[in-house]
Amino acid sequence: MSKSRLPLYLGLGIAGAGGYYLYNSGGDANAAAKRAKADAKSARKQLHRGGEDAKDAGQQASNYIDETVQAARDKARQGTDDLKDQAKEGIDRIDQVRQDTARNLGTSVDQLDRKIEDKASEAKKNVGGWFGGK
């Protein structure tokens, strides 16, 4: 069976603390007890004050996180608006290119159609000449 050594270590710690206070008070047990109580009271106050500092630090951290999250949200919204604007500009450019292409293609088709009609009428005259037509 294994025994826990925790009671041994706790006892040694208490004996060491008692020896420390006895040594510092010059061997007077009453003075050592008063000094130990005063140190305990001081430590308790520091722990309580540390709790308030922790609350303040926690509040500051919370505020910082909230500000950071809000800034990220604002930046994302701005980015979304920028993307909408860029998409609209892109669509406008595509429409402009489509219209220009249609206009140029229409002009090219008209020119090609005229050339074909001219060549066809020329060929008709030539063929008509073979058969005695005008």
Phi and psi in radians as a Rosetta constraint file:
Dihedral C 1 N 2 CA 2 C 2 CIRCULARHARMONIC -1.727 0.35
Dihedral N 2 CA 2 C 2 N 3 CIRCULARHARMONIC 2.395 0.35
Dihedral C 2 N 3 CA 3 C 3 CIRCULARHARMONIC -1.763 0.35
Dihedral N 3 CA 3 C 3 N 4 CIRCULARHARMONIC 2.608 0.35
Dihedral C 3 N 4 CA 4 C 4 CIRCULARHARMONIC -1.305 0.35
Dihedral N 4 CA 4 C 4 N 5 CIRCULARHARMONIC 2.408 0.35
Dihedral C 4 N 5 CA 5 C 5 CIRCULARHARMONIC -1.679 0.35
Dihedral N 5 CA 5 C 5 N 6 CIRCULARHARMONIC 0.059 0.35
Dihedral C 5 N 6 CA 6 C 6 CIRCULARHARMONIC -1.023 0.35
Dihedral N 6 CA 6 C 6 N 7 CIRCULARHARMONIC -0.808 0.35
Dihedral C 6 N 7 CA 7 C 7 CIRCULARHARMONIC -1.041 0.35
Dihedral N 7 CA 7 C 7 N 8 CIRCULARHARMONIC -0.624 0.35
Dihedral C 7 N 8 CA 8 C 8 CIRCULARHARMONIC -1.109 0.35
Dihedral N 8 CA 8 C 8 N 9 CIRCULARHARMONIC -0.836 0.35
Dihedral C 8 N 9 CA 9 C 9 CIRCULARHARMONIC -1.154 0.35
Dihedral N 9 CA 9 C 9 N 10 CIRCULARHARMONIC -0.690 0.35
Dihedral C 9 N 10 CA 10 C 10 CIRCULARHARMONIC -1.096 0.35
Dihedral N 10 CA 10 C 10 N 11 CIRCULARHARMONIC -0.757 0.35
Dihedral C 10 N 11 CA 11 C 11 CIRCULARHARMONIC -1.077 0.35
Dihedral N 11 CA 11 C 11 N 12 CIRCULARHARMONIC -0.734 0.35
Dihedral C 11 N 12 CA 12 C 12 CIRCULARHARMONIC -1.137 0.35
Dihedral N 12 CA 12 C 12 N 13 CIRCULARHARMONIC -0.675 0.35
Dihedral C 12 N 13 CA 13 C 13 CIRCULARHARMONIC -1.125 0.35
Dihedral N 13 CA 13 C 13 N 14 CIRCULARHARMONIC -0.757 0.35
Dihedral C 13 N 14 CA 14 C 14 CIRCULARHARMONIC -1.152 0.35
Dihedral N 14 CA 14 C 14 N 15 CIRCULARHARMONIC -0.737 0.35
Dihedral C 14 N 15 CA 15 C 15 CIRCULARHARMONIC -1.116 0.35
Dihedral N 15 CA 15 C 15 N 16 CIRCULARHARMONIC -0.680 0.35
Dihedral C 15 N 16 CA 16 C 16 CIRCULARHARMONIC -1.142 0.35
Dihedral N 16 CA 16 C 16 N 17 CIRCULARHARMONIC -0.732 0.35
Dihedral C 16 N 17 CA 17 C 17 CIRCULARHARMONIC -1.138 0.35
Dihedral N 17 CA 17 C 17 N 18 CIRCULARHARMONIC -0.735 0.35
Dihedral C 17 N 18 CA 18 C 18 CIRCULARHARMONIC -1.076 0.35
Dihedral N 18 CA 18 C 18 N 19 CIRCULARHARMONIC -0.758 0.35
Dihedral C 18 N 19 CA 19 C 19 CIRCULARHARMONIC -1.085 0.35
Dihedral N 19 CA 19 C 19 N 20 CIRCULARHARMONIC -0.683 0.35
Dihedral C 19 N 20 CA 20 C 20 CIRCULARHARMONIC -1.051 0.35
Dihedral N 20 CA 20 C 20 N 21 CIRCULARHARMONIC -0.866 0.35
Dihedral C 20 N 21 CA 21 C 21 CIRCULARHARMONIC -1.178 0.35
Dihedral N 21 CA 21 C 21 N 22 CIRCULARHARMONIC -0.647 0.35
Dihedral C 21 N 22 CA 22 C 22 CIRCULARHARMONIC -1.119 0.35
Dihedral N 22 CA 22 C 22 N 23 CIRCULARHARMONIC -0.736 0.35
Dihedral C 22 N 23 CA 23 C 23 CIRCULARHARMONIC -1.132 0.35
Dihedral N 23 CA 23 C 23 N 24 CIRCULARHARMONIC -0.811 0.35
Dihedral C 23 N 24 CA 24 C 24 CIRCULARHARMONIC -1.167 0.35
Dihedral N 24 CA 24 C 24 N 25 CIRCULARHARMONIC -0.473 0.35
Dihedral C 24 N 25 CA 25 C 25 CIRCULARHARMONIC -1.607 0.35
Dihedral N 25 CA 25 C 25 N 26 CIRCULARHARMONIC 0.132 0.35
Dihedral C 25 N 26 CA 26 C 26 CIRCULARHARMONIC 1.332 0.35
Dihedral N 26 CA 26 C 26 N 27 CIRCULARHARMONIC 0.414 0.35
Dihedral C 26 N 27 CA 27 C 27 CIRCULARHARMONIC 1.600 0.35
Dihedral N 27 CA 27 C 27 N 28 CIRCULARHARMONIC -0.023 0.35
Dihedral C 27 N 28 CA 28 C 28 CIRCULARHARMONIC -1.500 0.35
Dihedral N 28 CA 28 C 28 N 29 CIRCULARHARMONIC 2.038 0.35
Dihedral C 28 N 29 CA 29 C 29 CIRCULARHARMONIC -1.178 0.35
Dihedral N 29 CA 29 C 29 N 30 CIRCULARHARMONIC -0.696 0.35
Dihedral C 29 N 30 CA 30 C 30 CIRCULARHARMONIC -1.122 0.35
Dihedral N 30 CA 30 C 30 N 31 CIRCULARHARMONIC -0.745 0.35
Dihedral C 30 N 31 CA 31 C 31 CIRCULARHARMONIC -1.157 0.35
Dihedral N 31 CA 31 C 31 N 32 CIRCULARHARMONIC -0.639 0.35
Dihedral C 31 N 32 CA 32 C 32 CIRCULARHARMONIC -1.133 0.35
Dihedral N 32 CA 32 C 32 N 33 CIRCULARHARMONIC -0.728 0.35
Dihedral C 32 N 33 CA 33 C 33 CIRCULARHARMONIC -1.127 0.35
Dihedral N 33 CA 33 C 33 N 34 CIRCULARHARMONIC -0.765 0.35
Dihedral C 33 N 34 CA 34 C 34 CIRCULARHARMONIC -1.087 0.35
Dihedral N 34 CA 34 C 34 N 35 CIRCULARHARMONIC -0.742 0.35
Dihedral C 34 N 35 CA 35 C 35 CIRCULARHARMONIC -1.139 0.35
Dihedral N 35 CA 35 C 35 N 36 CIRCULARHARMONIC -0.708 0.35
Dihedral C 35 N 36 CA 36 C 36 CIRCULARHARMONIC -1.116 0.35
Dihedral N 36 CA 36 C 36 N 37 CIRCULARHARMONIC -0.728 0.35
Dihedral C 36 N 37 CA 37 C 37 CIRCULARHARMONIC -1.122 0.35
Dihedral N 37 CA 37 C 37 N 38 CIRCULARHARMONIC -0.727 0.35
Dihedral C 37 N 38 CA 38 C 38 CIRCULARHARMONIC -1.111 0.35
Dihedral N 38 CA 38 C 38 N 39 CIRCULARHARMONIC -0.738 0.35
Dihedral C 38 N 39 CA 39 C 39 CIRCULARHARMONIC -1.147 0.35
Dihedral N 39 CA 39 C 39 N 40 CIRCULARHARMONIC -0.670 0.35
Dihedral C 39 N 40 CA 40 C 40 CIRCULARHARMONIC -1.122 0.35
Dihedral N 40 CA 40 C 40 N 41 CIRCULARHARMONIC -0.729 0.35
Dihedral C 40 N 41 CA 41 C 41 CIRCULARHARMONIC -1.117 0.35
Dihedral N 41 CA 41 C 41 N 42 CIRCULARHARMONIC -0.740 0.35
Dihedral C 41 N 42 CA 42 C 42 CIRCULARHARMONIC -1.116 0.35
Dihedral N 42 CA 42 C 42 N 43 CIRCULARHARMONIC -0.733 0.35
Dihedral C 42 N 43 CA 43 C 43 CIRCULARHARMONIC -1.130 0.35
Dihedral N 43 CA 43 C 43 N 44 CIRCULARHARMONIC -0.687 0.35
Dihedral C 43 N 44 CA 44 C 44 CIRCULARHARMONIC -1.104 0.35
Dihedral N 44 CA 44 C 44 N 45 CIRCULARHARMONIC -0.731 0.35
Dihedral C 44 N 45 CA 45 C 45 CIRCULARHARMONIC -1.103 0.35
Dihedral N 45 CA 45 C 45 N 46 CIRCULARHARMONIC -0.716 0.35
Dihedral C 45 N 46 CA 46 C 46 CIRCULARHARMONIC -1.146 0.35
Dihedral N 46 CA 46 C 46 N 47 CIRCULARHARMONIC -0.671 0.35
Dihedral C 46 N 47 CA 47 C 47 CIRCULARHARMONIC -1.130 0.35
Dihedral N 47 CA 47 C 47 N 48 CIRCULARHARMONIC -0.731 0.35
Dihedral C 47 N 48 CA 48 C 48 CIRCULARHARMONIC -1.138 0.35
Dihedral N 48 CA 48 C 48 N 49 CIRCULARHARMONIC -0.776 0.35
Dihedral C 48 N 49 CA 49 C 49 CIRCULARHARMONIC -1.128 0.35
Dihedral N 49 CA 49 C 49 N 50 CIRCULARHARMONIC -0.651 0.35
Dihedral C 49 N 50 CA 50 C 50 CIRCULARHARMONIC -1.099 0.35
Dihedral N 50 CA 50 C 50 N 51 CIRCULARHARMONIC -0.572 0.35
Dihedral C 50 N 51 CA 51 C 51 CIRCULARHARMONIC -1.135 0.35
Dihedral N 51 CA 51 C 51 N 52 CIRCULARHARMONIC -0.703 0.35
Dihedral C 51 N 52 CA 52 C 52 CIRCULARHARMONIC -1.169 0.35
Dihedral N 52 CA 52 C 52 N 53 CIRCULARHARMONIC -0.706 0.35
Dihedral C 52 N 53 CA 53 C 53 CIRCULARHARMONIC -1.096 0.35
Dihedral N 53 CA 53 C 53 N 54 CIRCULARHARMONIC -0.679 0.35
Dihedral C 53 N 54 CA 54 C 54 CIRCULARHARMONIC -1.140 0.35
Dihedral N 54 CA 54 C 54 N 55 CIRCULARHARMONIC -0.679 0.35
Dihedral C 54 N 55 CA 55 C 55 CIRCULARHARMONIC -1.100 0.35
Dihedral N 55 CA 55 C 55 N 56 CIRCULARHARMONIC -0.774 0.35
Dihedral C 55 N 56 CA 56 C 56 CIRCULARHARMONIC -1.102 0.35
Dihedral N 56 CA 56 C 56 N 57 CIRCULARHARMONIC -0.759 0.35
Dihedral C 56 N 57 CA 57 C 57 CIRCULARHARMONIC -1.121 0.35
Dihedral N 57 CA 57 C 57 N 58 CIRCULARHARMONIC -0.691 0.35
Dihedral C 57 N 58 CA 58 C 58 CIRCULARHARMONIC -1.110 0.35
Dihedral N 58 CA 58 C 58 N 59 CIRCULARHARMONIC -0.725 0.35
Dihedral C 58 N 59 CA 59 C 59 CIRCULARHARMONIC -1.143 0.35
Dihedral N 59 CA 59 C 59 N 60 CIRCULARHARMONIC -0.726 0.35
Dihedral C 59 N 60 CA 60 C 60 CIRCULARHARMONIC -1.110 0.35
Dihedral N 60 CA 60 C 60 N 61 CIRCULARHARMONIC -0.748 0.35
Dihedral C 60 N 61 CA 61 C 61 CIRCULARHARMONIC -1.116 0.35
Dihedral N 61 CA 61 C 61 N 62 CIRCULARHARMONIC -0.721 0.35
Dihedral C 61 N 62 CA 62 C 62 CIRCULARHARMONIC -1.089 0.35
Dihedral N 62 CA 62 C 62 N 63 CIRCULARHARMONIC -0.767 0.35
Dihedral C 62 N 63 CA 63 C 63 CIRCULARHARMONIC -1.094 0.35
Dihedral N 63 CA 63 C 63 N 64 CIRCULARHARMONIC -0.738 0.35
Dihedral C 63 N 64 CA 64 C 64 CIRCULARHARMONIC -1.087 0.35
Dihedral N 64 CA 64 C 64 N 65 CIRCULARHARMONIC -0.773 0.35
Dihedral C 64 N 65 CA 65 C 65 CIRCULARHARMONIC -1.112 0.35
Dihedral N 65 CA 65 C 65 N 66 CIRCULARHARMONIC -0.753 0.35
Dihedral C 65 N 66 CA 66 C 66 CIRCULARHARMONIC -1.054 0.35
Dihedral N 66 CA 66 C 66 N 67 CIRCULARHARMONIC -0.762 0.35
Dihedral C 66 N 67 CA 67 C 67 CIRCULARHARMONIC -1.112 0.35
Dihedral N 67 CA 67 C 67 N 68 CIRCULARHARMONIC -0.730 0.35
Dihedral C 67 N 68 CA 68 C 68 CIRCULARHARMONIC -1.121 0.35
Dihedral N 68 CA 68 C 68 N 69 CIRCULARHARMONIC -0.764 0.35
Dihedral C 68 N 69 CA 69 C 69 CIRCULARHARMONIC -1.119 0.35
Dihedral N 69 CA 69 C 69 N 70 CIRCULARHARMONIC -0.744 0.35
Dihedral C 69 N 70 CA 70 C 70 CIRCULARHARMONIC -1.111 0.35
Dihedral N 70 CA 70 C 70 N 71 CIRCULARHARMONIC -0.721 0.35
Dihedral C 70 N 71 CA 71 C 71 CIRCULARHARMONIC -1.099 0.35
Dihedral N 71 CA 71 C 71 N 72 CIRCULARHARMONIC -0.708 0.35
Dihedral C 71 N 72 CA 72 C 72 CIRCULARHARMONIC -1.126 0.35
Dihedral N 72 CA 72 C 72 N 73 CIRCULARHARMONIC -0.706 0.35
Dihedral C 72 N 73 CA 73 C 73 CIRCULARHARMONIC -1.110 0.35
Dihedral N 73 CA 73 C 73 N 74 CIRCULARHARMONIC -0.772 0.35
Dihedral C 73 N 74 CA 74 C 74 CIRCULARHARMONIC -1.071 0.35
Dihedral N 74 CA 74 C 74 N 75 CIRCULARHARMONIC -0.729 0.35
Dihedral C 74 N 75 CA 75 C 75 CIRCULARHARMONIC -1.143 0.35
Dihedral N 75 CA 75 C 75 N 76 CIRCULARHARMONIC -0.677 0.35
Dihedral C 75 N 76 CA 76 C 76 CIRCULARHARMONIC -1.145 0.35
Dihedral N 76 CA 76 C 76 N 77 CIRCULARHARMONIC -0.736 0.35
Dihedral C 76 N 77 CA 77 C 77 CIRCULARHARMONIC -1.091 0.35
Dihedral N 77 CA 77 C 77 N 78 CIRCULARHARMONIC -0.757 0.35
Dihedral C 77 N 78 CA 78 C 78 CIRCULARHARMONIC -1.094 0.35
Dihedral N 78 CA 78 C 78 N 79 CIRCULARHARMONIC -0.723 0.35
Dihedral C 78 N 79 CA 79 C 79 CIRCULARHARMONIC -1.092 0.35
Dihedral N 79 CA 79 C 79 N 80 CIRCULARHARMONIC -0.686 0.35
Dihedral C 79 N 80 CA 80 C 80 CIRCULARHARMONIC -1.115 0.35
Dihedral N 80 CA 80 C 80 N 81 CIRCULARHARMONIC -0.756 0.35
Dihedral C 80 N 81 CA 81 C 81 CIRCULARHARMONIC -1.100 0.35
Dihedral N 81 CA 81 C 81 N 82 CIRCULARHARMONIC -0.718 0.35
Dihedral C 81 N 82 CA 82 C 82 CIRCULARHARMONIC -1.100 0.35
Dihedral N 82 CA 82 C 82 N 83 CIRCULARHARMONIC -0.713 0.35
Dihedral C 82 N 83 CA 83 C 83 CIRCULARHARMONIC -1.128 0.35
Dihedral N 83 CA 83 C 83 N 84 CIRCULARHARMONIC -0.693 0.35
Dihedral C 83 N 84 CA 84 C 84 CIRCULARHARMONIC -1.073 0.35
Dihedral N 84 CA 84 C 84 N 85 CIRCULARHARMONIC -0.775 0.35
Dihedral C 84 N 85 CA 85 C 85 CIRCULARHARMONIC -1.102 0.35
Dihedral N 85 CA 85 C 85 N 86 CIRCULARHARMONIC -0.755 0.35
Dihedral C 85 N 86 CA 86 C 86 CIRCULARHARMONIC -1.135 0.35
Dihedral N 86 CA 86 C 86 N 87 CIRCULARHARMONIC -0.690 0.35
Dihedral C 86 N 87 CA 87 C 87 CIRCULARHARMONIC -1.123 0.35
Dihedral N 87 CA 87 C 87 N 88 CIRCULARHARMONIC -0.736 0.35
Dihedral C 87 N 88 CA 88 C 88 CIRCULARHARMONIC -1.103 0.35
Dihedral N 88 CA 88 C 88 N 89 CIRCULARHARMONIC -0.749 0.35
Dihedral C 88 N 89 CA 89 C 89 CIRCULARHARMONIC -1.092 0.35
Dihedral N 89 CA 89 C 89 N 90 CIRCULARHARMONIC -0.716 0.35
Dihedral C 89 N 90 CA 90 C 90 CIRCULARHARMONIC -1.097 0.35
Dihedral N 90 CA 90 C 90 N 91 CIRCULARHARMONIC -0.734 0.35
Dihedral C 90 N 91 CA 91 C 91 CIRCULARHARMONIC -1.137 0.35
Dihedral N 91 CA 91 C 91 N 92 CIRCULARHARMONIC -0.718 0.35
Dihedral C 91 N 92 CA 92 C 92 CIRCULARHARMONIC -1.082 0.35
Dihedral N 92 CA 92 C 92 N 93 CIRCULARHARMONIC -0.733 0.35
Dihedral C 92 N 93 CA 93 C 93 CIRCULARHARMONIC -1.108 0.35
Dihedral N 93 CA 93 C 93 N 94 CIRCULARHARMONIC -0.728 0.35
Dihedral C 93 N 94 CA 94 C 94 CIRCULARHARMONIC -1.100 0.35
Dihedral N 94 CA 94 C 94 N 95 CIRCULARHARMONIC -0.750 0.35
Dihedral C 94 N 95 CA 95 C 95 CIRCULARHARMONIC -1.072 0.35
Dihedral N 95 CA 95 C 95 N 96 CIRCULARHARMONIC -0.749 0.35
Dihedral C 95 N 96 CA 96 C 96 CIRCULARHARMONIC -1.091 0.35
Dihedral N 96 CA 96 C 96 N 97 CIRCULARHARMONIC -0.788 0.35
Dihedral C 96 N 97 CA 97 C 97 CIRCULARHARMONIC -1.120 0.35
Dihedral N 97 CA 97 C 97 N 98 CIRCULARHARMONIC -0.697 0.35
Dihedral C 97 N 98 CA 98 C 98 CIRCULARHARMONIC -1.088 0.35
Dihedral N 98 CA 98 C 98 N 99 CIRCULARHARMONIC -0.764 0.35
Dihedral C 98 N 99 CA 99 C 99 CIRCULARHARMONIC -1.166 0.35
Dihedral N 99 CA 99 C 99 N 100 CIRCULARHARMONIC -0.731 0.35
Dihedral C 99 N 100 CA 100 C 100 CIRCULARHARMONIC -1.105 0.35
Dihedral N 100 CA 100 C 100 N 101 CIRCULARHARMONIC -0.741 0.35
Dihedral C 100 N 101 CA 101 C 101 CIRCULARHARMONIC -1.126 0.35
Dihedral N 101 CA 101 C 101 N 102 CIRCULARHARMONIC -0.759 0.35
Dihedral C 101 N 102 CA 102 C 102 CIRCULARHARMONIC -1.094 0.35
Dihedral N 102 CA 102 C 102 N 103 CIRCULARHARMONIC -0.721 0.35
Dihedral C 102 N 103 CA 103 C 103 CIRCULARHARMONIC -1.111 0.35
Dihedral N 103 CA 103 C 103 N 104 CIRCULARHARMONIC -0.830 0.35
Dihedral C 103 N 104 CA 104 C 104 CIRCULARHARMONIC -1.149 0.35
Dihedral N 104 CA 104 C 104 N 105 CIRCULARHARMONIC -0.694 0.35
Dihedral C 104 N 105 CA 105 C 105 CIRCULARHARMONIC -1.164 0.35
Dihedral N 105 CA 105 C 105 N 106 CIRCULARHARMONIC -0.714 0.35
Dihedral C 105 N 106 CA 106 C 106 CIRCULARHARMONIC -1.067 0.35
Dihedral N 106 CA 106 C 106 N 107 CIRCULARHARMONIC -0.741 0.35
Dihedral C 106 N 107 CA 107 C 107 CIRCULARHARMONIC -1.116 0.35
Dihedral N 107 CA 107 C 107 N 108 CIRCULARHARMONIC -0.747 0.35
Dihedral C 107 N 108 CA 108 C 108 CIRCULARHARMONIC -1.140 0.35
Dihedral N 108 CA 108 C 108 N 109 CIRCULARHARMONIC -0.714 0.35
Dihedral C 108 N 109 CA 109 C 109 CIRCULARHARMONIC -1.140 0.35
Dihedral N 109 CA 109 C 109 N 110 CIRCULARHARMONIC -0.717 0.35
Dihedral C 109 N 110 CA 110 C 110 CIRCULARHARMONIC -1.082 0.35
Dihedral N 110 CA 110 C 110 N 111 CIRCULARHARMONIC -0.760 0.35
Dihedral C 110 N 111 CA 111 C 111 CIRCULARHARMONIC -1.105 0.35
Dihedral N 111 CA 111 C 111 N 112 CIRCULARHARMONIC -0.742 0.35
Dihedral C 111 N 112 CA 112 C 112 CIRCULARHARMONIC -1.132 0.35
Dihedral N 112 CA 112 C 112 N 113 CIRCULARHARMONIC -0.719 0.35
Dihedral C 112 N 113 CA 113 C 113 CIRCULARHARMONIC -1.111 0.35
Dihedral N 113 CA 113 C 113 N 114 CIRCULARHARMONIC -0.734 0.35
Dihedral C 113 N 114 CA 114 C 114 CIRCULARHARMONIC -1.086 0.35
Dihedral N 114 CA 114 C 114 N 115 CIRCULARHARMONIC -0.747 0.35
Dihedral C 114 N 115 CA 115 C 115 CIRCULARHARMONIC -1.089 0.35
Dihedral N 115 CA 115 C 115 N 116 CIRCULARHARMONIC -0.735 0.35
Dihedral C 115 N 116 CA 116 C 116 CIRCULARHARMONIC -1.133 0.35
Dihedral N 116 CA 116 C 116 N 117 CIRCULARHARMONIC -0.749 0.35
Dihedral C 116 N 117 CA 117 C 117 CIRCULARHARMONIC -1.107 0.35
Dihedral N 117 CA 117 C 117 N 118 CIRCULARHARMONIC -0.727 0.35
Dihedral C 117 N 118 CA 118 C 118 CIRCULARHARMONIC -1.098 0.35
Dihedral N 118 CA 118 C 118 N 119 CIRCULARHARMONIC -0.798 0.35
Dihedral C 118 N 119 CA 119 C 119 CIRCULARHARMONIC -1.150 0.35
Dihedral N 119 CA 119 C 119 N 120 CIRCULARHARMONIC -0.655 0.35
Dihedral C 119 N 120 CA 120 C 120 CIRCULARHARMONIC -1.159 0.35
Dihedral N 120 CA 120 C 120 N 121 CIRCULARHARMONIC -0.746 0.35
Dihedral C 120 N 121 CA 121 C 121 CIRCULARHARMONIC -1.177 0.35
Dihedral N 121 CA 121 C 121 N 122 CIRCULARHARMONIC -0.624 0.35
Dihedral C 121 N 122 CA 122 C 122 CIRCULARHARMONIC -1.138 0.35
Dihedral N 122 CA 122 C 122 N 123 CIRCULARHARMONIC -0.744 0.35
Dihedral C 122 N 123 CA 123 C 123 CIRCULARHARMONIC -1.162 0.35
Dihedral N 123 CA 123 C 123 N 124 CIRCULARHARMONIC -0.626 0.35
Dihedral C 123 N 124 CA 124 C 124 CIRCULARHARMONIC -1.138 0.35
Dihedral N 124 CA 124 C 124 N 125 CIRCULARHARMONIC -0.701 0.35
Dihedral C 124 N 125 CA 125 C 125 CIRCULARHARMONIC -1.120 0.35
Dihedral N 125 CA 125 C 125 N 126 CIRCULARHARMONIC -0.749 0.35
Dihedral C 125 N 126 CA 126 C 126 CIRCULARHARMONIC -1.128 0.35
Dihedral N 126 CA 126 C 126 N 127 CIRCULARHARMONIC -0.756 0.35
Dihedral C 126 N 127 CA 127 C 127 CIRCULARHARMONIC -1.220 0.35
Dihedral N 127 CA 127 C 127 N 128 CIRCULARHARMONIC -0.681 0.35
Dihedral C 127 N 128 CA 128 C 128 CIRCULARHARMONIC -1.091 0.35
Dihedral N 128 CA 128 C 128 N 129 CIRCULARHARMONIC -0.569 0.35
Dihedral C 128 N 129 CA 129 C 129 CIRCULARHARMONIC -1.157 0.35
Dihedral N 129 CA 129 C 129 N 130 CIRCULARHARMONIC -0.511 0.35
Dihedral C 129 N 130 CA 130 C 130 CIRCULARHARMONIC -1.231 0.35
Dihedral N 130 CA 130 C 130 N 131 CIRCULARHARMONIC -0.559 0.35
Dihedral C 130 N 131 CA 131 C 131 CIRCULARHARMONIC -1.814 0.35
Dihedral N 131 CA 131 C 131 N 132 CIRCULARHARMONIC 0.216 0.35
Dihedral C 131 N 132 CA 132 C 132 CIRCULARHARMONIC 1.486 0.35
Dihedral N 132 CA 132 C 132 N 133 CIRCULARHARMONIC 0.328 0.35
Dihedral C 132 N 133 CA 133 C 133 CIRCULARHARMONIC -1.645 0.35
Dihedral N 133 CA 133 C 133 N 134 CIRCULARHARMONIC -3.100 0.35
